[in-house]
Amino acid sequence: MMKLNFYTFIAIVLAINLVGCKSDDCPPNVVDNTSPIVWKKAFEKTDLSSSPMYFNGSVIVGHPSDEAVYKVYAYDAISGDTLWQQSIDMLGKFEPNFKDEVFLIGDKVILSEAHDLCVIDANTGDILWYKTKIGLNSRCCEIDGFLYRSDEVNNNISTLYRFDINTGNEEKLFTINRTEYGSNYSPGLLMPIKWTHPSGDEILVLQNRSYGWFTDMESKMDILAWNLTADSMLWYRESLDGFSSTARPAISGNKVYFYGDHHAYCINPANGETIWKYFIGNGAEDDFNTANILIVDDKLIVKPNNDHMYAVNKETGEQIWFNEDTGASPGLLILHKDTIWFCSAGIYSIDANTGEKLIDDWTNNYKGSWLFPVAHHPTNGYIYTSDASYLYCLDPRYMK
C-alpha cells in the first residue's frame, strides 16, 4: 500500500500556509513583553530546506538562495547579527534537507545531499572539503570521526562507505547484492549505529530496506550486523517486517531499536534476535515515515505518523505513558532538558516524563510553514526554527 511521503505532506502544508519572503524588518530585540519573537531573519526565498543548529553563541542555518546556490548563515544567537555566510555552488542542485542531511559534529557543519557531501568550519564558514560521488543517497551519520553514506546501483547492489570527517578520504566498507543476501530483493542500506561486541570487536548494526523489484513488488525490512574489526558479516536477519521507517536505529547498552511497520522493535545486537516488540495499531497512520528514534533515560519514545506519541520502557517494552493528541507526521524530534520538541505545521513541546503537551501547535497566528527542527540556546531558553521564509529566535515563555 502506498504510504504518504513526508515531503508530499510538507509540500501540501507549505502550499496552504506559504507567506512571501519579505524584507528583514524585525528588529533584533524583543518586540514587546508578550511576543515570543525575539528576532527573525528573512531568507532570500521560501524553501523547504532549513536546519538551524546552535553552536558556541551562534545559530547556523542553511537555505537555498535566489542565486541558485545553497547558502549557510551564522547569526549571533542573542542579537541576530550576521557573523558569516557561505555560498555552496555544486555542479547540480544542492539542497540538503533536515534530519540526517544537515547536522553539527563538534565544530563542523555537515551537509549531505544526493551525490554531494560538504563539511564547513562552524567558526568561520570556510569550506573544509567536499566530495561528489554519483549514486550516493542523501542520508548521512557520524561515528567516531567518520561520515557514513550508502548508495544503491541499478536495483542490484548497495554499498556502505565512510569518509574521514577531517580530510574527506573515502573508504568502501561492504556491499550487499540481491542474490547473496535478501532473497533477490533489491537492497538499500540505511545508516548504522555502532555496538561494541564483548570480544572488543566494533559492530555496525543497520537496516537493509529492500524492495521486490524482481519478485513481488513489496517492501521488506532486513537487519544486519557488520563486523568492522573482522571485515565480515556477523549476522543477517531477513523479513523482520515489511514496510519500514528509514530512521537510523538507536542504541542503549546491549539493545538496538528499530521502527518497522506498526511495530517498534528491540533487537539483540549480538545475534539479531527480537527482545521485545511494541505494537501500536493497524490504523492507516499507525506506521513510521518521518520521526527519528529517540531514547530518553529509561524510555523509548515511539512516534508514529498520526497524532499519537508513546513512551515505553526501553528494557521491557511496557508502556509508560501515551498521548493521543500530539502533532502528526513530525520531522526531527529533539530532546532538551526533559522536553521533546518538534514541528508539524506548528511548534510542539512534550514533557518527556509525563507526555503532557506543553506547547500546542504554535503557528505565529497561522503565518508560515512550521516544519523544521528546533535548536536551543543552552542557558536562556530561546529556541530557533524556521517557517520556510524566516529564521526565528523565539522565547517559549510566550508561546502558550
KEBATOR-66737 format. One record per residue (C-alpha): residue number from 1; x, y, z; residue in three letters. Coordinates in Angstrom, 2 decimals. Example, Ala and Ser with C-alpha at 12.3 -4.5 7.8 and 13.67 -1.06 7.14 Angstrom:
2
+-----+---------+---------+---------+---------+
! num !      px !      py !      pz ! residuo !
+-----+---------+---------+---------+---------+
!   1 !   12.30 !   -4.50 !    7.80 !     ALA !
!   2 !   13.67 !   -1.06 !    7.14 !     SER !
+-----+---------+---------+---------+---------+
# end
This chain:
400
+-----+---------+---------+---------+---------+
! num !      px !      py !      pz ! residuo !
+-----+---------+---------+---------+---------+
!   1 !    0.00 !    0.00 !    0.00 !     MET !
!   2 !    1.33 !    3.42 !   -0.91 !     MET !
!   3 !    2.40 !    5.48 !    2.12 !     LYS !
!   4 !    2.11 !    9.28 !    2.41 !     LEU !
!   5 !    5.55 !   10.63 !    1.63 !     ASN !
!   6 !    6.82 !   13.14 !    4.19 !     PHE !
!   7 !    7.90 !   15.65 !    1.57 !     TYR !
!   8 !    4.50 !   15.40 !   -0.13 !     THR !
!   9 !    2.95 !   16.21 !    3.24 !     PHE !
!  10 !    5.15 !   19.23 !    3.88 !     ILE !
!  11 !    4.65 !   20.49 !    0.32 !     ALA !
!  12 !    0.89 !   20.44 !    0.91 !     ILE !
!  13 !    1.29 !   22.33 !    4.16 !     VAL !
!  14 !    3.64 !   24.80 !    2.52 !     LEU !
!  15 !    1.12 !   25.49 !   -0.25 !     ALA !
!  16 !   -1.57 !   26.18 !    2.34 !     ILE !
!  17 !    0.48 !   28.33 !    4.68 !     ASN !
!  18 !    3.11 !   29.93 !    2.43 !     LEU !
!  19 !    3.94 !   33.54 !    3.04 !     VAL !
!  20 !    6.07 !   35.66 !    0.76 !     GLY !
!  21 !    9.65 !   36.36 !    1.70 !     CYS !
!  22 !    9.68 !   39.96 !    2.87 !     LYS !
!  23 !   12.44 !   42.31 !    3.88 !     SER !
!  24 !   14.11 !   41.61 !    7.20 !     ASP !
!  25 !   12.07 !   44.16 !    9.09 !     ASP !
!  26 !   12.05 !   42.66 !   12.57 !     CYS !
!  27 !   14.50 !   44.36 !   14.96 !     PRO !
!  28 !   17.00 !   42.16 !   16.85 !     PRO !
!  29 !   15.29 !   42.69 !   20.19 !     ASN !
!  30 !   12.00 !   41.67 !   21.81 !     VAL !
!  31 !    9.12 !   43.35 !   20.00 !     VAL !
!  32 !    7.10 !   43.64 !   23.22 !     ASP !
!  33 !    6.90 !   41.82 !   26.52 !     ASN !
!  34 !    4.27 !   39.34 !   25.31 !     THR !
!  35 !    5.54 !   38.45 !   21.84 !     SER !
!  36 !    7.60 !   35.26 !   21.62 !     PRO !
!  37 !    9.54 !   36.63 !   18.64 !     ILE !
!  38 !   12.91 !   37.85 !   19.85 !     VAL !
!  39 !   14.26 !   38.34 !   16.33 !     TRP !
!  40 !   13.78 !   36.97 !   12.83 !     LYS !
!  41 !   15.88 !   36.91 !    9.68 !     LYS !
!  42 !   14.45 !   36.69 !    6.19 !     ALA !
!  43 !   15.75 !   34.10 !    3.73 !     PHE !
!  44 !   16.28 !   35.11 !    0.12 !     GLU !
!  45 !   13.49 !   32.78 !   -0.95 !     LYS !
!  46 !   10.90 !   30.48 !    0.60 !     THR !
!  47 !   12.00 !   26.84 !    0.54 !     ASP !
!  48 !   11.62 !   23.57 !    2.42 !     LEU !
!  49 !   15.31 !   23.25 !    3.32 !     SER !
!  50 !   16.14 !   24.76 !    6.73 !     SER !
!  51 !   18.01 !   23.24 !    9.67 !     SER !
!  52 !   19.00 !   25.61 !   12.47 !     PRO !
!  53 !   21.85 !   24.50 !   14.75 !     MET !
!  54 !   23.21 !   26.18 !   17.88 !     TYR !
!  55 !   27.00 !   26.49 !   18.07 !     PHE !
!  56 !   29.11 !   28.45 !   20.56 !     ASN !
!  57 !   26.88 !   31.53 !   20.82 !     GLY !
!  58 !   25.71 !   31.42 !   17.22 !     SER !
!  59 !   22.84 !   29.94 !   15.23 !     VAL !
!  60 !   23.83 !   28.31 !   11.95 !     ILE !
!  61 !   21.28 !   27.56 !    9.25 !     VAL !
!  62 !   21.42 !   26.52 !    5.61 !     GLY !
!  63 !   18.89 !   27.60 !    2.98 !     HIS !
!  64 !   18.67 !   27.88 !   -0.83 !     PRO !
!  65 !   19.13 !   31.38 !   -2.23 !     SER !
!  66 !   17.88 !   33.37 !   -5.21 !     ASP !
!  67 !   21.29 !   32.88 !   -6.82 !     GLU !
!  68 !   20.59 !   29.15 !   -7.41 !     ALA !
!  69 !   23.20 !   28.28 !   -4.81 !     VAL !
!  70 !   22.85 !   26.95 !   -1.28 !     TYR !
!  71 !   23.87 !   29.40 !    1.43 !     LYS !
!  72 !   24.85 !   28.75 !    5.04 !     VAL !
!  73 !   24.43 !   31.60 !    7.51 !     TYR !
!  74 !   25.67 !   32.16 !   11.07 !     ALA !
!  75 !   23.89 !   34.67 !   13.31 !     TYR !
!  76 !   24.57 !   35.84 !   16.83 !     ASP !
!  77 !   22.19 !   33.79 !   18.97 !     ALA !
!  78 !   21.16 !   36.76 !   21.14 !     ILE !
!  79 !   21.12 !   39.75 !   18.80 !     SER !
!  80 !   20.56 !   38.12 !   15.42 !     GLY !
!  81 !   23.52 !   39.97 !   13.92 !     ASP !
!  82 !   25.16 !   38.25 !   10.94 !     THR !
!  83 !   28.50 !   36.62 !   11.78 !     LEU !
!  84 !   29.32 !   34.94 !    8.46 !     TRP !
!  85 !   27.75 !   33.40 !    5.41 !     GLN !
!  86 !   29.00 !   30.87 !    2.87 !     GLN !
!  87 !   27.75 !   30.01 !   -0.61 !     SER !
!  88 !   27.99 !   26.42 !   -1.84 !     ILE !
!  89 !   27.77 !   26.07 !   -5.61 !     ASP !
!  90 !   27.84 !   22.42 !   -6.61 !     MET !
!  91 !   27.59 !   21.22 !  -10.21 !     LEU !
!  92 !   23.97 !   20.14 !   -9.73 !     GLY !
!  93 !   21.14 !   21.02 !   -7.39 !     LYS !
!  94 !   22.31 !   21.07 !   -3.78 !     PHE !
!  95 !   19.52 !   21.49 !   -1.21 !     GLU !
!  96 !   20.13 !   19.24 !    1.80 !     PRO !
!  97 !   17.08 !   18.82 !    3.97 !     ASN !
!  98 !   16.93 !   18.37 !    7.72 !     PHE !
!  99 !   17.02 !   15.21 !    9.82 !     LYS !
! 100 !   20.02 !   13.18 !    8.64 !     ASP !
! 101 !   21.24 !   15.51 !    5.88 !     GLU !
! 102 !   22.27 !   18.61 !    7.86 !     VAL !
! 103 !   23.84 !   18.37 !   11.31 !     PHE !
! 104 !   26.63 !   19.59 !   13.55 !     LEU !
! 105 !   29.53 !   17.46 !   14.80 !     ILE !
! 106 !   31.89 !   19.34 !   17.10 !     GLY !
! 107 !   32.94 !   22.46 !   15.20 !     ASP !
! 108 !   31.94 !   21.11 !   11.79 !     LYS !
! 109 !   28.71 !   21.57 !    9.85 !     VAL !
! 110 !   27.84 !   18.50 !    7.78 !     ILE !
! 111 !   25.79 !   18.96 !    4.58 !     LEU !
! 112 !   24.73 !   15.82 !    2.71 !     SER !
! 113 !   22.52 !   15.72 !   -0.38 !     GLU !
! 114 !   22.26 !   13.20 !   -3.21 !     ALA !
! 115 !   25.73 !   12.84 !   -4.74 !     HIS !
! 116 !   27.40 !   15.56 !   -2.65 !     ASP !
! 117 !   28.97 !   15.80 !    0.79 !     LEU !
! 118 !   30.31 !   19.07 !    2.20 !     CYS !
! 119 !   31.95 !   19.94 !    5.54 !     VAL !
! 120 !   32.14 !   23.55 !    6.78 !     ILE !
! 121 !   34.04 !   25.11 !    9.68 !     ASP !
! 122 !   31.32 !   26.26 !   12.13 !     ALA !
! 123 !   33.56 !   29.03 !   13.48 !     ASN !
! 124 !   34.38 !   30.75 !   10.19 !     THR !
! 125 !   32.12 !   29.31 !    7.49 !     GLY !
! 126 !   35.14 !   28.13 !    5.48 !     ASP !
! 127 !   34.58 !   25.05 !    3.34 !     ILE !
! 128 !   36.94 !   22.39 !    4.68 !     LEU !
! 129 !   36.24 !   19.84 !    1.92 !     TRP !
! 130 !   33.54 !   18.49 !   -0.32 !     TYR !
! 131 !   33.04 !   15.32 !   -2.33 !     LYS !
! 132 !   30.87 !   14.40 !   -5.27 !     THR !
! 133 !   30.18 !   10.69 !   -5.72 !     LYS !
! 134 !   27.49 !    9.66 !   -8.17 !     ILE !
! 135 !   24.87 !    7.29 !   -6.79 !     GLY !
! 136 !   25.03 !    8.18 !   -3.11 !     LEU !
! 137 !   21.86 !    8.57 !   -1.06 !     ASN !
! 138 !   21.34 !   11.76 !    0.92 !     SER !
! 139 !   21.23 !   10.14 !    4.36 !     ARG !
! 140 !   24.37 !   10.56 !    6.46 !     CYS !
! 141 !   25.56 !    9.91 !   10.02 !     CYS !
! 142 !   28.75 !   10.26 !   12.04 !     GLU !
! 143 !   30.52 !    7.56 !   14.04 !     ILE !
! 144 !   33.95 !    8.03 !   15.63 !     ASP !
! 145 !   35.14 !   10.74 !   13.25 !     GLY !
! 146 !   33.76 !    9.15 !   10.07 !     PHE !
! 147 !   30.76 !   10.18 !    7.97 !     LEU !
! 148 !   28.75 !    7.22 !    6.67 !     TYR !
! 149 !   26.89 !    7.21 !    3.33 !     ARG !
! 150 !   25.38 !    4.46 !    1.19 !     SER !
! 151 !   24.42 !    4.00 !   -2.42 !     ASP !
! 152 !   22.04 !    1.87 !   -4.49 !     GLU !
! 153 !   23.03 !    0.84 !   -8.02 !     VAL !
! 154 !   20.58 !   -0.45 !  -10.65 !     ASN !
! 155 !   18.40 !   -2.16 !   -8.03 !     ASN !
! 156 !   21.13 !   -4.80 !   -7.74 !     ASN !
! 157 !   23.67 !   -3.72 !   -5.13 !     ILE !
! 158 !   24.00 !   -1.34 !   -2.19 !     SER !
! 159 !   27.34 !   -0.29 !   -0.67 !     THR !
! 160 !   28.21 !    1.38 !    2.61 !     LEU !
! 161 !   31.06 !    3.92 !    2.58 !     TYR !
! 162 !   32.66 !    6.16 !    5.16 !     ARG !
! 163 !   34.58 !    9.42 !    4.82 !     PHE !
! 164 !   37.13 !   10.85 !    7.24 !     ASP !
! 165 !   35.44 !   13.93 !    8.72 !     ILE !
! 166 !   38.71 !   15.90 !    8.71 !     ASN !
! 167 !   40.03 !   15.05 !    5.25 !     THR !
! 168 !   37.20 !   13.55 !    3.21 !     GLY !
! 169 !   39.24 !   10.42 !    2.49 !     ASN !
! 170 !   36.89 !    7.68 !    1.32 !     GLU !
! 171 !   36.73 !    4.04 !    2.42 !     GLU !
! 172 !   34.45 !    1.38 !    0.97 !     LYS !
! 173 !   33.21 !   -0.89 !    3.77 !     LEU !
! 174 !   30.99 !   -3.60 !    2.24 !     PHE !
! 175 !   28.44 !   -4.33 !   -0.48 !     THR !
! 176 !   25.13 !   -6.21 !   -0.37 !     ILE !
! 177 !   23.84 !   -7.71 !   -3.61 !     ASN !
! 178 !   20.32 !   -9.00 !   -4.14 !     ARG !
! 179 !   21.35 !  -12.60 !   -4.85 !     THR !
! 180 !   23.77 !  -13.14 !   -1.95 !     GLU !
! 181 !   21.53 !  -11.62 !    0.74 !     TYR !
! 182 !   17.83 !  -10.80 !    0.83 !     GLY !
! 183 !   16.22 !  -13.43 !   -1.42 !     SER !
! 184 !   16.50 !  -11.47 !   -4.67 !     ASN !
! 185 !   15.09 !   -8.24 !   -3.21 !     TYR !
! 186 !   16.80 !   -5.03 !   -4.31 !     SER !
! 187 !   18.95 !   -3.84 !   -1.40 !     PRO !
! 188 !   19.01 !   -0.40 !    0.21 !     GLY !
! 189 !   21.45 !    0.01 !    3.10 !     LEU !
! 190 !   20.49 !    2.68 !    5.65 !     LEU !
! 191 !   22.55 !    4.43 !    8.31 !     MET !
! 192 !   24.18 !    2.33 !   11.06 !     PRO !
! 193 !   24.87 !    2.60 !   14.74 !     ILE !
! 194 !   27.96 !    1.12 !   16.40 !     LYS !
! 195 !   27.91 !   -1.55 !   19.09 !     TRP !
! 196 !   30.97 !   -3.00 !   20.80 !     THR !
! 197 !   30.96 !   -6.79 !   20.99 !     HIS !
! 198 !   32.09 !   -8.44 !   24.28 !     PRO !
! 199 !   35.21 !   -9.53 !   22.34 !     SER !
! 200 !   36.04 !   -5.88 !   21.70 !     GLY !
! 201 !   35.15 !   -6.02 !   18.01 !     ASP !
! 202 !   33.34 !   -2.98 !   16.60 !     GLU !
! 203 !   29.99 !   -3.88 !   15.03 !     ILE !
! 204 !   27.77 !   -1.81 !   12.75 !     LEU !
! 205 !   24.05 !   -2.60 !   13.15 !     VAL !
! 206 !   21.75 !   -1.33 !   10.42 !     LEU !
! 207 !   18.78 !   -1.97 !    8.17 !     GLN !
! 208 !   18.68 !   -3.24 !    4.61 !     ASN !
! 209 !   15.43 !   -1.64 !    3.44 !     ARG !
! 210 !   14.82 !   -3.75 !    0.37 !     SER !
! 211 !   12.15 !   -3.90 !   -2.32 !     TYR !
! 212 !   10.95 !   -6.69 !   -4.58 !     GLY !
! 213 !   11.55 !   -5.15 !   -7.99 !     TRP !
! 214 !   12.36 !   -8.63 !   -9.32 !     PHE !
! 215 !    9.90 !  -10.57 !   -7.13 !     THR !
! 216 !    6.58 !   -9.42 !   -5.61 !     ASP !
! 217 !    6.88 !   -5.59 !   -5.75 !     MET !
! 218 !    6.60 !   -5.44 !   -1.96 !     GLU !
! 219 !    8.82 !   -3.88 !    0.72 !     SER !
! 220 !   10.90 !   -5.98 !    3.08 !     LYS !
! 221 !   12.80 !   -4.98 !    6.22 !     MET !
! 222 !   16.03 !   -6.93 !    6.77 !     ASP !
! 223 !   18.53 !   -6.08 !    9.50 !     ILE !
! 224 !   22.19 !   -6.97 !    9.77 !     LEU !
! 225 !   25.38 !   -6.58 !   11.78 !     ALA !
! 226 !   28.72 !   -5.96 !   10.04 !     TRP !
! 227 !   31.91 !   -6.65 !   12.00 !     ASN !
! 228 !   34.15 !   -3.67 !   11.24 !     LEU !
! 229 !   37.08 !   -5.24 !   13.04 !     THR !
! 230 !   36.93 !   -8.58 !   11.22 !     ALA !
! 231 !   35.56 !   -7.10 !    7.97 !     ASP !
! 232 !   32.83 !   -9.72 !    7.79 !     SER !
! 233 !   29.11 !  -10.26 !    8.32 !     MET !
! 234 !   28.30 !  -11.10 !   11.95 !     LEU !
! 235 !   24.65 !  -11.94 !   11.21 !     TRP !
! 236 !   21.89 !  -11.18 !    8.71 !     TYR !
! 237 !   18.19 !  -11.40 !    9.53 !     ARG !
! 238 !   15.58 !  -11.41 !    6.79 !     GLU !
! 239 !   12.00 !  -10.14 !    6.98 !     SER !
! 240 !   11.89 !   -8.58 !   10.42 !     LEU !
! 241 !    8.96 !   -6.65 !    8.96 !     ASP !
! 242 !    7.56 !   -5.45 !    5.66 !     GLY !
! 243 !    7.34 !   -1.69 !    5.12 !     PHE !
! 244 !    9.70 !    0.12 !    7.48 !     SER !
! 245 !   10.96 !    3.51 !    8.57 !     SER !
! 246 !   14.21 !    4.92 !    7.18 !     THR !
! 247 !   15.09 !    6.20 !   10.66 !     ALA !
! 248 !   18.55 !    5.35 !   11.92 !     ARG !
! 249 !   18.39 !    2.80 !   14.75 !     PRO !
! 250 !   19.05 !    3.89 !   18.32 !     ALA !
! 251 !   21.22 !    2.04 !   20.83 !     ILE !
! 252 !   21.26 !    1.76 !   24.61 !     SER !
! 253 !   23.70 !   -0.68 !   26.17 !     GLY !
! 254 !   23.18 !   -4.08 !   24.57 !     ASN !
! 255 !   19.88 !   -3.23 !   22.91 !     LYS !
! 256 !   19.22 !   -1.71 !   19.48 !     VAL !
! 257 !   15.87 !   -0.18 !   18.49 !     TYR !
! 258 !   14.22 !   -0.09 !   15.05 !     PHE !
! 259 !   10.91 !    1.12 !   13.62 !     TYR !
! 260 !    9.14 !   -1.37 !   11.36 !     GLY !
! 261 !    5.56 !   -1.24 !   10.08 !     ASP !
! 262 !    3.20 !   -0.68 !   13.05 !     HIS !
! 263 !    5.88 !   -2.00 !   15.46 !     HIS !
! 264 !    8.85 !   -0.70 !   17.39 !     ALA !
! 265 !   11.49 !   -3.41 !   17.85 !     TYR !
! 266 !   14.15 !   -4.03 !   20.48 !     CYS !
! 267 !   16.90 !   -6.21 !   19.00 !     ILE !
! 268 !   19.86 !   -8.10 !   20.49 !     ASN !
! 269 !   22.89 !   -6.79 !   18.54 !     PRO !
! 270 !   24.85 !   -9.98 !   19.23 !     ALA !
! 271 !   22.56 !  -12.20 !   17.15 !     ASN !
! 272 !   19.71 !  -10.13 !   15.68 !     GLY !
! 273 !   17.01 !  -11.78 !   17.78 !     GLU !
! 274 !   13.97 !   -9.81 !   18.94 !     THR !
! 275 !   14.00 !   -9.00 !   22.66 !     ILE !
! 276 !   10.58 !   -7.34 !   22.51 !     TRP !
! 277 !    8.32 !   -5.54 !   20.04 !     LYS !
! 278 !    5.69 !   -2.89 !   20.67 !     TYR !
! 279 !    2.54 !   -2.88 !   18.53 !     PHE !
! 280 !    0.84 !    0.48 !   18.04 !     ILE !
! 281 !   -2.22 !   -0.45 !   15.97 !     GLY !
! 282 !   -3.47 !   -1.19 !   12.47 !     ASN !
! 283 !   -4.67 !    2.28 !   11.52 !     GLY !
! 284 !   -3.66 !    3.89 !    8.24 !     ALA !
! 285 !   -1.23 !    6.20 !   10.03 !     GLU !
! 286 !   -0.09 !    3.74 !   12.71 !     ASP !
! 287 !    3.27 !    3.46 !   10.98 !     ASP !
! 288 !    6.56 !    5.31 !   10.84 !     PHE !
! 289 !    7.59 !    7.52 !    7.95 !     ASN !
! 290 !    9.02 !   10.69 !    9.42 !     THR !
! 291 !   10.10 !   10.67 !   13.09 !     ALA !
! 292 !   13.52 !    9.65 !   14.34 !     ASN !
! 293 !   14.01 !    7.12 !   17.15 !     ILE !
! 294 !   14.59 !    8.85 !   20.48 !     LEU !
! 295 !   15.73 !    7.44 !   23.83 !     ILE !
! 296 !   15.11 !    9.48 !   27.00 !     VAL !
! 297 !   16.53 !    7.95 !   30.19 !     ASP !
! 298 !   14.62 !    4.66 !   30.67 !     ASP !
! 299 !   12.15 !    5.41 !   27.87 !     LYS !
! 300 !   11.93 !    4.75 !   24.14 !     LEU !
! 301 !    9.81 !    7.47 !   22.55 !     ILE !
! 302 !    7.60 !    5.88 !   19.88 !     VAL !
! 303 !    6.18 !    8.44 !   17.44 !     LYS !
! 304 !    4.10 !    7.18 !   14.50 !     PRO !
! 305 !    2.74 !    9.34 !   11.67 !     ASN !
! 306 !   -0.54 !   10.08 !   13.41 !     ASN !
! 307 !   -1.11 !   12.37 !   16.40 !     ASP !
! 308 !   -0.17 !    9.69 !   18.94 !     HIS !
! 309 !    3.03 !    9.54 !   20.96 !     MET !
! 310 !    4.08 !    6.70 !   23.27 !     TYR !
! 311 !    6.80 !    6.22 !   25.84 !     ALA !
! 312 !    7.70 !    2.59 !   26.53 !     VAL !
! 313 !   10.21 !    1.09 !   28.90 !     ASN !
! 314 !   13.33 !    0.54 !   26.82 !     LYS !
! 315 !   14.19 !   -2.64 !   28.73 !     GLU !
! 316 !   10.79 !   -4.37 !   28.71 !     THR !
! 317 !    8.64 !   -2.67 !   26.06 !     GLY !
! 318 !    5.90 !   -1.90 !   28.60 !     GLU !
! 319 !    4.01 !    1.35 !   28.07 !     GLN !
! 320 !    4.88 !    4.19 !   30.47 !     ILE !
! 321 !    2.66 !    6.92 !   29.04 !     TRP !
! 322 !    0.51 !    7.64 !   25.99 !     PHE !
! 323 !   -0.65 !   10.95 !   24.49 !     ASN !
! 324 !   -3.20 !   10.60 !   21.69 !     GLU !
! 325 !   -3.15 !   14.27 !   20.67 !     ASP !
! 326 !    0.31 !   15.46 !   19.63 !     THR !
! 327 !    1.21 !   16.56 !   16.09 !     GLY !
! 328 !    1.07 !   14.23 !   13.08 !     ALA !
! 329 !    3.94 !   13.41 !   10.71 !     SER !
! 330 !    6.65 !   15.25 !   12.62 !     PRO !
! 331 !   10.15 !   15.87 !   11.42 !     GLY !
! 332 !   13.10 !   15.64 !   13.77 !     LEU !
! 333 !   12.34 !   15.01 !   17.47 !     LEU !
! 334 !   14.77 !   16.98 !   19.64 !     ILE !
! 335 !   15.27 !   16.44 !   23.37 !     LEU !
! 336 !   16.20 !   19.43 !   25.52 !     HIS !
! 337 !   16.05 !   19.37 !   29.33 !     LYS !
! 338 !   13.43 !   16.59 !   29.59 !     ASP !
! 339 !   11.26 !   18.18 !   26.90 !     THR !
! 340 !   10.67 !   16.77 !   23.41 !     ILE !
! 341 !   10.42 !   19.40 !   20.69 !     TRP !
! 342 !    9.28 !   19.05 !   17.09 !     PHE !
! 343 !    7.47 !   20.89 !   14.31 !     CYS !
! 344 !    4.48 !   19.57 !   12.40 !     SER !
! 345 !    2.83 !   22.56 !   10.69 !     ALA !
! 346 !    3.24 !   24.18 !   14.12 !     GLY !
! 347 !    5.66 !   24.02 !   17.05 !     ILE !
! 348 !    5.06 !   21.43 !   19.78 !     TYR !
! 349 !    6.78 !   20.54 !   23.03 !     SER !
! 350 !    6.02 !   17.47 !   25.13 !     ILE !
! 351 !    7.10 !   16.66 !   28.69 !     ASP !
! 352 !    9.26 !   13.55 !   28.22 !     ALA !
! 353 !    8.44 !   12.24 !   31.71 !     ASN !
! 354 !    4.66 !   12.52 !   31.57 !     THR !
! 355 !    3.63 !   13.01 !   27.94 !     GLY !
! 356 !    1.91 !   16.30 !   28.81 !     GLU !
! 357 !    1.73 !   18.78 !   25.96 !     LYS !
! 358 !    3.50 !   22.00 !   26.98 !     LEU !
! 359 !    3.32 !   23.97 !   23.72 !     ILE !
! 360 !    0.46 !   23.04 !   21.42 !     ASP !
! 361 !    0.71 !   23.84 !   17.71 !     ASP !
! 362 !    2.17 !   27.37 !   17.88 !     TRP !
! 363 !    1.93 !   28.81 !   14.35 !     THR !
! 364 !    2.56 !   32.57 !   14.71 !     ASN !
! 365 !   -1.17 !   33.11 !   14.03 !     ASN !
! 366 !   -1.10 !   30.69 !   11.07 !     TYR !
! 367 !    1.70 !   32.52 !    9.28 !     LYS !
! 368 !    4.25 !   30.37 !    7.52 !     GLY !
! 369 !    5.04 !   26.66 !    7.40 !     SER !
! 370 !    6.47 !   25.31 !   10.66 !     TRP !
! 371 !    8.08 !   22.05 !    9.57 !     LEU !
! 372 !   11.72 !   22.28 !   10.57 !     PHE !
! 373 !   13.90 !   21.20 !   13.51 !     PRO !
! 374 !   14.13 !   23.23 !   16.70 !     VAL !
! 375 !   17.53 !   24.27 !   18.07 !     ALA !
! 376 !   18.06 !   25.51 !   21.64 !     HIS !
! 377 !   20.13 !   28.07 !   23.44 !     HIS !
! 378 !   21.82 !   26.09 !   26.22 !     PRO !
! 379 !   21.04 !   28.52 !   29.06 !     THR !
! 380 !   18.46 !   31.23 !   28.37 !     ASN !
! 381 !   15.65 !   29.05 !   26.97 !     GLY !
! 382 !   15.45 !   30.62 !   23.50 !     TYR !
! 383 !   14.61 !   28.30 !   20.61 !     ILE !
! 384 !   15.47 !   28.68 !   16.93 !     TYR !
! 385 !   13.47 !   27.36 !   13.99 !     THR !
! 386 !   12.08 !   28.34 !   10.59 !     SER !
! 387 !    8.76 !   28.80 !    8.84 !     ASP !
! 388 !   10.38 !   28.31 !    5.38 !     ALA !
! 389 !   10.69 !   32.07 !    4.83 !     SER !
! 390 !   12.35 !   33.29 !    8.02 !     TYR !
! 391 !   14.72 !   32.05 !   10.70 !     LEU !
! 392 !   13.20 !   32.83 !   14.11 !     TYR !
! 393 !   14.56 !   33.23 !   17.60 !     CYS !
! 394 !   11.62 !   32.58 !   19.94 !     LEU !
! 395 !   11.02 !   32.80 !   23.67 !     ASP !
! 396 !    8.89 !   29.77 !   24.67 !     PRO !
! 397 !    7.53 !   31.55 !   27.75 !     ARG !
! 398 !    5.19 !   33.49 !   25.44 !     TYR !
! 399 !    4.21 !   30.59 !   23.17 !     MET !
! 400 !    1.49 !   29.12 !   25.36 !     LYS !
+-----+---------+---------+---------+---------+
# end
